[in-house]
Amino acid sequence: SKKKGLSFEEKRVRMMEIFFETKDVFQLKDIEKIAPKEKGITSMSVKEILQSLVDDGMVDTDRIGTSNYFWAFPSKALHARKRKLEELESQFAESSQKKEALQKSIEKSKIGRENTAERAALIEELAALRQKKEQLKSEIDKYRECDPDVVEEMRQTNKVAKEAANRWTDNIFSIKSWAKRKFGFEESRTDKSFGIPEDLDYID
């Protein structure tokens, strides 16, 4: 069967072994030679793996002259693990406190909400009151047209519509007069041609 390649994390672990076992400082080209031979890490992935370790603060790097050097000592890794452990322990303690506070809050909120006959009766009464509220709201909506504000709004709307209608009526009369003067058309002929009612008049 075909040999399974190393996972990204397995490559990271093996590369750290290079630093810890040798306790030496390397250039990239050095690691690219050592990693494939001793740790089974393909040379093409060395740079990516190394950069990920640098980004995570597990490997130190510095530029000296024109070259970059990389190193990682076990003592630093130990301190990093200790800091991480302390951080996780702090987070765990904080989470435990939050959990305890939430549990107390839940227990407190249960007080007065026990499934008693009195509570059941109150819930039923509340449901009935909500239904009554909806009925009253529907009744109010029915009589909305009698609302003074609504009536006044309708009055203003009617006034605007009336003014607009009379303005157009005035325009029609003006056009009819112009046609009569310009072309000698009788008003009855103009009314018939354009479908203008004979009893067209202003709205009082």
Secondary structure, 3 states (H helix, E strand, C coil): CCCCCCCHHHHHHHHHHHHHHHCCCEEHHHHHHHHHHHHCCCHHHHHHHHHHHHHCCCCEEEEECCEEEEECCHHHHHHHHHHHHHHHHHHHHHHHHHHHHHHHHHHHHHCCCCCCHHHHHHHHHHHHHHHHHHHHHHHHHHCHHHCHHHHHHHHHHHHHHHHHHHHHHHHHHHHHHHHHHHHCCCHHHHHHHHCCCCCCCCCC
